[in-house]
Amino acid sequence: MFVSYIVRVEKNLIELFKGNLPLYKSYWIYYVLVNFLISAPLLLVTKIHIQKFIYSFSMYLVLNLIYYFTSCIGVWRSSQKYKGNKLLSFLARLIVVIGISTTILELKTILTIIYSI
């Protein structure tokens, strides 16, 4: 049962990456909701926690970024295939660009914190 769930998640992630999911699903479920759920623990991390668990935190951060960029690529590709309102397609890509820009700035801050420990 667990293996079939993992296989289903893997297939969905591949479809997301290829841009084969509908735009609403790739944007609202994978980009907004799942990214929020994955990133929420980062809001609770303090400098002391980072010091104690530097390797675990680094691995978590890397996995988080891999998923984030996968979802960005998926939304971008889904928006290119979207046949509906072109404004929605444009807005989805605009949000992805803004999101990547802020993520890079946040990553710079996080790396500064990690290496100043």
PyRosetta script that sets phi, psi and omega in degrees:
from pyrosetta import init, pose_from_sequence

init()
pose = pose_from_sequence("MFVSYIVRVEKNLIELFKGNLPLYKSYWIYYVLVNFLISAPLLLVTKIHIQKFIYSFSMYLVLNLIYYFTSCIGVWRSSQKYKGNKLLSFLARLIVVIGISTTILELKTILTIIYSI")
pose.set_psi(1, -47.5)
pose.set_omega(1, 179.7)
pose.set_phi(2, -64.1)
pose.set_psi(2, -39.4)
pose.set_omega(2, -179.8)
pose.set_phi(3, -64.4)
pose.set_psi(3, -41.1)
pose.set_omega(3, 179.5)
pose.set_phi(4, -65.4)
pose.set_psi(4, -34.1)
pose.set_omega(4, 176.6)
pose.set_phi(5, -65.3)
pose.set_psi(5, -44.3)
pose.set_omega(5, 179.6)
pose.set_phi(6, -62.6)
pose.set_psi(6, -42.3)
pose.set_omega(6, 179.4)
pose.set_phi(7, -62.8)
pose.set_psi(7, -41.2)
pose.set_omega(7, 179.4)
pose.set_phi(8, -65.1)
pose.set_psi(8, -42.3)
pose.set_omega(8, 177.5)
pose.set_phi(9, -63.1)
pose.set_psi(9, -43.1)
pose.set_omega(9, 179.4)
pose.set_phi(10, -61.4)
pose.set_psi(10, -43.5)
pose.set_omega(10, 178.9)
pose.set_phi(11, -63.0)
pose.set_psi(11, -42.1)
pose.set_omega(11, 178.1)
pose.set_phi(12, -63.1)
pose.set_psi(12, -40.3)
pose.set_omega(12, 178.9)
pose.set_phi(13, -66.0)
pose.set_psi(13, -37.9)
pose.set_omega(13, 176.9)
pose.set_phi(14, -65.4)
pose.set_psi(14, -44.0)
pose.set_omega(14, 177.7)
pose.set_phi(15, -64.0)
pose.set_psi(15, -38.2)
pose.set_omega(15, 175.8)
pose.set_phi(16, -60.4)
pose.set_psi(16, -50.5)
pose.set_omega(16, -177.8)
pose.set_phi(17, -59.9)
pose.set_psi(17, -38.7)
pose.set_omega(17, 179.7)
pose.set_phi(18, -74.1)
pose.set_psi(18, -14.7)
pose.set_omega(18, -177.8)
pose.set_phi(19, 82.0)
pose.set_psi(19, 20.2)
pose.set_omega(19, -177.2)
pose.set_phi(20, -86.8)
pose.set_psi(20, -5.3)
pose.set_omega(20, 177.5)
pose.set_phi(21, -86.6)
pose.set_psi(21, 152.7)
pose.set_omega(21, 175.8)
pose.set_phi(22, -59.7)
pose.set_psi(22, 150.2)
pose.set_omega(22, -177.0)
pose.set_phi(23, -57.7)
pose.set_psi(23, -42.8)
pose.set_omega(23, -178.8)
pose.set_phi(24, -61.0)
pose.set_psi(24, -38.4)
pose.set_omega(24, -178.0)
pose.set_phi(25, -72.8)
pose.set_psi(25, -45.3)
pose.set_omega(25, -179.2)
pose.set_phi(26, -66.2)
pose.set_psi(26, -36.9)
pose.set_omega(26, -179.1)
pose.set_phi(27, -76.6)
pose.set_psi(27, -60.0)
pose.set_omega(27, -171.3)
pose.set_phi(28, -73.1)
pose.set_psi(28, -40.0)
pose.set_omega(28, -177.1)
pose.set_phi(29, -83.8)
pose.set_psi(29, -56.3)
pose.set_omega(29, -172.2)
pose.set_phi(30, -82.2)
pose.set_psi(30, -39.6)
pose.set_omega(30, -177.8)
pose.set_phi(31, -81.2)
pose.set_psi(31, -47.9)
pose.set_omega(31, -175.4)
pose.set_phi(32, -85.2)
pose.set_psi(32, -61.6)
pose.set_omega(32, -171.6)
pose.set_phi(33, -67.8)
pose.set_psi(33, -54.0)
pose.set_omega(33, -176.0)
pose.set_phi(34, -66.5)
pose.set_psi(34, -40.1)
pose.set_omega(34, 177.0)
pose.set_phi(35, -62.0)
pose.set_psi(35, -39.0)
pose.set_omega(35, 176.6)
pose.set_phi(36, -62.6)
pose.set_psi(36, -46.6)
pose.set_omega(36, -178.9)
pose.set_phi(37, -63.8)
pose.set_psi(37, -37.1)
pose.set_omega(37, 179.3)
pose.set_phi(38, -72.8)
pose.set_psi(38, -38.0)
pose.set_omega(38, -174.8)
pose.set_phi(39, -85.6)
pose.set_psi(39, -16.7)
pose.set_omega(39, -176.5)
pose.set_phi(40, -54.5)
pose.set_psi(40, -42.2)
pose.set_omega(40, 178.8)
pose.set_phi(41, -60.7)
pose.set_psi(41, -25.5)
pose.set_omega(41, 178.4)
pose.set_phi(42, -64.0)
pose.set_psi(42, -26.5)
pose.set_omega(42, 179.0)
pose.set_phi(43, -69.7)
pose.set_psi(43, -22.8)
pose.set_omega(43, -177.3)
pose.set_phi(44, -93.5)
pose.set_psi(44, -7.1)
pose.set_omega(44, -175.2)
pose.set_phi(45, -80.4)
pose.set_psi(45, 132.6)
pose.set_omega(45, 175.8)
pose.set_phi(46, -109.7)
pose.set_psi(46, 171.9)
pose.set_omega(46, -179.5)
pose.set_phi(47, -61.2)
pose.set_psi(47, -35.4)
pose.set_omega(47, 179.3)
pose.set_phi(48, -65.7)
pose.set_psi(48, -42.1)
pose.set_omega(48, 177.8)
pose.set_phi(49, -63.1)
pose.set_psi(49, -39.5)
pose.set_omega(49, 179.5)
pose.set_phi(50, -63.1)
pose.set_psi(50, -41.7)
pose.set_omega(50, 179.3)
pose.set_phi(51, -60.3)
pose.set_psi(51, -44.3)
pose.set_omega(51, -176.4)
pose.set_phi(52, -70.4)
pose.set_psi(52, -35.8)
pose.set_omega(52, -172.2)
pose.set_phi(53, -124.2)
pose.set_psi(53, 47.6)
pose.set_omega(53, -173.2)
pose.set_phi(54, -59.3)
pose.set_psi(54, -41.6)
pose.set_omega(54, -177.9)
pose.set_phi(55, -73.6)
pose.set_psi(55, -41.4)
pose.set_omega(55, 177.1)
pose.set_phi(56, -64.1)
pose.set_psi(56, -42.4)
pose.set_omega(56, 179.2)
pose.set_phi(57, -63.2)
pose.set_psi(57, -42.5)
pose.set_omega(57, 179.8)
pose.set_phi(58, -62.8)
pose.set_psi(58, -43.2)
pose.set_omega(58, 178.7)
pose.set_phi(59, -64.0)
pose.set_psi(59, -43.2)
pose.set_omega(59, 178.3)
pose.set_phi(60, -60.6)
pose.set_psi(60, -43.1)
pose.set_omega(60, -179.9)
pose.set_phi(61, -63.8)
pose.set_psi(61, -42.8)
pose.set_omega(61, 179.4)
pose.set_phi(62, -63.5)
pose.set_psi(62, -47.0)
pose.set_omega(62, 178.7)
pose.set_phi(63, -62.7)
pose.set_psi(63, -39.6)
pose.set_omega(63, 178.0)
pose.set_phi(64, -61.1)
pose.set_psi(64, -45.3)
pose.set_omega(64, -180.0)
pose.set_phi(65, -66.6)
pose.set_psi(65, -38.4)
pose.set_omega(65, 177.2)
pose.set_phi(66, -60.2)
pose.set_psi(66, -46.1)
pose.set_omega(66, 178.8)
pose.set_phi(67, -64.9)
pose.set_psi(67, -43.5)
pose.set_omega(67, -177.9)
pose.set_phi(68, -58.1)
pose.set_psi(68, -48.8)
pose.set_omega(68, -178.6)
pose.set_phi(69, -69.2)
pose.set_psi(69, -30.7)
pose.set_omega(69, 173.5)
pose.set_phi(70, -62.2)
pose.set_psi(70, -44.6)
pose.set_omega(70, 179.8)
pose.set_phi(71, -67.6)
pose.set_psi(71, -35.5)
pose.set_omega(71, 176.8)
pose.set_phi(72, -62.6)
pose.set_psi(72, -45.9)
pose.set_omega(72, 178.9)
pose.set_phi(73, -62.7)
pose.set_psi(73, -41.5)
pose.set_omega(73, 179.6)
pose.set_phi(74, -62.5)
pose.set_psi(74, -44.3)
pose.set_omega(74, 178.3)
pose.set_phi(75, -64.8)
pose.set_psi(75, -42.5)
pose.set_omega(75, -179.8)
pose.set_phi(76, -59.8)
pose.set_psi(76, -48.6)
pose.set_omega(76, -178.4)
pose.set_phi(77, -68.0)
pose.set_psi(77, -37.8)
pose.set_omega(77, 177.1)
pose.set_phi(78, -64.0)
pose.set_psi(78, -38.3)
pose.set_omega(78, -179.4)
pose.set_phi(79, -68.1)
pose.set_psi(79, -30.3)
pose.set_omega(79, 177.0)
pose.set_phi(80, -70.4)
pose.set_psi(80, -30.3)
pose.set_omega(80, -179.7)
pose.set_phi(81, -89.8)
pose.set_psi(81, -8.5)
pose.set_omega(81, -175.2)
pose.set_phi(82, -64.9)
pose.set_psi(82, 129.6)
pose.set_omega(82, -176.5)
pose.set_phi(83, -99.0)
pose.set_psi(83, -4.8)
pose.set_omega(83, -177.5)
pose.set_phi(84, -84.5)
pose.set_psi(84, -145.8)
pose.set_omega(84, -177.4)
pose.set_phi(85, -58.0)
pose.set_psi(85, 122.5)
pose.set_omega(85, -178.0)
pose.set_phi(86, -65.9)
pose.set_psi(86, -26.0)
pose.set_omega(86, 177.8)
pose.set_phi(87, -63.9)
pose.set_psi(87, -41.0)
pose.set_omega(87, 178.2)
pose.set_phi(88, -64.1)
pose.set_psi(88, -39.2)
pose.set_omega(88, 177.4)
pose.set_phi(89, -62.8)
pose.set_psi(89, -45.5)
pose.set_omega(89, 178.9)
pose.set_phi(90, -63.6)
pose.set_psi(90, -44.7)
pose.set_omega(90, -179.0)
pose.set_phi(91, -63.2)
pose.set_psi(91, -37.8)
pose.set_omega(91, 178.1)
pose.set_phi(92, -62.2)
pose.set_psi(92, -43.8)
pose.set_omega(92, 178.8)
pose.set_phi(93, -68.4)
pose.set_psi(93, -36.9)
pose.set_omega(93, 177.8)
pose.set_phi(94, -62.8)
pose.set_psi(94, -43.7)
pose.set_omega(94, 178.5)
pose.set_phi(95, -63.1)
pose.set_psi(95, -38.9)
pose.set_omega(95, 177.9)
pose.set_phi(96, -62.8)
pose.set_psi(96, -44.5)
pose.set_omega(96, 179.7)
pose.set_phi(97, -63.2)
pose.set_psi(97, -45.3)
pose.set_omega(97, 178.1)
pose.set_phi(98, -63.1)
pose.set_psi(98, -42.4)
pose.set_omega(98, 179.8)
pose.set_phi(99, -62.5)
pose.set_psi(99, -43.1)
pose.set_omega(99, 178.7)
pose.set_phi(100, -65.1)
pose.set_psi(100, -40.4)
pose.set_omega(100, 178.9)
pose.set_phi(101, -61.2)
pose.set_psi(101, -46.7)
pose.set_omega(101, -179.9)
pose.set_phi(102, -69.6)
pose.set_psi(102, -33.6)
pose.set_omega(102, 178.0)
pose.set_phi(103, -63.8)
pose.set_psi(103, -41.2)
pose.set_omega(103, 178.6)
pose.set_phi(104, -63.7)
pose.set_psi(104, -41.1)
pose.set_omega(104, 178.1)
pose.set_phi(105, -66.1)
pose.set_psi(105, -42.0)
pose.set_omega(105, 177.8)
pose.set_phi(106, -65.4)
pose.set_psi(106, -38.5)
pose.set_omega(106, 179.2)
pose.set_phi(107, -63.0)
pose.set_psi(107, -39.4)
pose.set_omega(107, 176.6)
pose.set_phi(108, -60.4)
pose.set_psi(108, -43.2)
pose.set_omega(108, 178.7)
pose.set_phi(109, -64.7)
pose.set_psi(109, -44.2)
pose.set_omega(109, -179.9)
pose.set_phi(110, -63.2)
pose.set_psi(110, -43.7)
pose.set_omega(110, 178.6)
pose.set_phi(111, -64.1)
pose.set_psi(111, -35.8)
pose.set_omega(111, 176.0)
pose.set_phi(112, -62.9)
pose.set_psi(112, -42.6)
pose.set_omega(112, 178.2)
pose.set_phi(113, -63.8)
pose.set_psi(113, -45.7)
pose.set_omega(113, -177.6)
pose.set_phi(114, -61.9)
pose.set_psi(114, -46.2)
pose.set_omega(114, -174.5)
pose.set_phi(115, -82.6)
pose.set_psi(115, -8.2)
pose.set_omega(115, 176.1)
pose.set_phi(116, -93.0)
pose.set_psi(116, 1.1)
pose.set_omega(116, -178.1)
pose.set_phi(117, -72.9)
pose.dump_pdb("model.pdb")
